Amino acid sequence: MNCWVIKSEPQAYSWETFCKEKKTFWNGVRNFQARNNMVKMKVGDLALFYHSGGECRVVGIAKVIKEAYPDHTADDPRWMMVDVEVLKPLKKPVHLHLMKEVPELSDIKLVRQSRLSVGEINKKAFELILKLGGTELNSL
């Protein structure tokens, strides 16, 4: 299993909306590095759901339920999307400023490339962020 971070500005698509819908397609990615990350996603992979913009915090956990396929909102077939479903919210959001203060997290892409909309994260860092949010991986 690989772990990921998927980002959305809450005004565009919020965790609350995602929870109401229970699953969605993750589309609109127009960055090649983020697109390449989506192509590597496999069914069953987990993703931290991150509110970007003014909030800058991890708020929940999603699971990949369909691997990359062409994004129907793009004119170019090279752009891809994946389907994800809600797993659970974090008991408490984990803010970016807190992650920057934790030495074990200082080198993750979420901290170093905070503008990348879909990024990889190693399992150890993923689990540490869950722990900071009051959630354990084995409780999923």
PELIN-V312722 format. One record per pair of residues at least 6 apart in sequence whose C-alpha atoms are under 6 Angstrom apart, sorted by the first residue. I is the first residue (numbers start at 1). J is the second residue. D is the distance in Angstrom with one decimal. If there is no record, write none. Layout:
# PELIN-V312722
I;J;D  I;J;D
This chain:
# PELIN-V312722
1;45;5.2  2;45;5.3  3;45;5.9  3;46;5.1  3;47;5.6  3;121;5.5  4;47;4.4  4;119;5.6  4;120;4.5  4;121;5.2  5;47;5.1  5;48;4.7  5;118;5.7  5;119;5.2  6;49;5.3  6;117;5.9  6;118;4.7  7;50;4.6  7;51;5.9  7;117;5.0  8;51;5.3  8;52;5.7  9;51;5.4  9;52;4.8  9;53;5.4  10;51;5.8  22;85;5.7  22;86;5.4  23;84;5.6  23;85;3.9  24;83;5.6  24;84;5.6  25;82;5.6  25;83;4.2  26;81;5.3  26;82;5.3  26;83;5.9  27;81;4.8  34;118;4.8  39;68;5.2  42;67;5.6  43;64;5.0  43;65;4.9  43;66;5.7  44;63;5.9  44;64;5.4  45;63;5.8  45;64;5.4  46;62;5.8  46;63;4.5  47;61;5.7  47;62;5.0  47;63;6.0  48;60;5.9  48;61;4.7  49;58;5.7  49;59;5.9  49;60;5.1  49;61;5.6  50;57;5.5  50;58;4.2  50;59;6.0  51;57;5.4  56;95;5.9  56;96;5.6  57;94;5.2  57;95;4.1  57;96;5.5  58;93;5.5  58;94;5.1  59;89;6.0  59;90;5.6  59;93;4.8  60;88;5.8  60;89;3.9  60;90;4.9  61;87;5.4  61;88;5.4  62;85;5.4  62;86;4.6  62;87;5.0  63;84;5.4  63;85;5.4  64;83;6.0  64;84;4.4  65;83;5.5  65;84;5.3  66;82;5.7  66;83;4.8  67;82;5.3  68;80;5.8  68;81;5.3  68;82;4.7  69;80;5.3  69;81;5.6  70;77;5.7  70;79;6.0  70;80;4.4  71;79;5.6  71;80;4.6  71;81;5.1  90;133;5.4  90;135;6.0  91;133;5.7  91;134;5.3  92;133;4.8  93;133;5.7  94;133;5.6  99;105;5.9  100;106;5.4  130;136;6.0
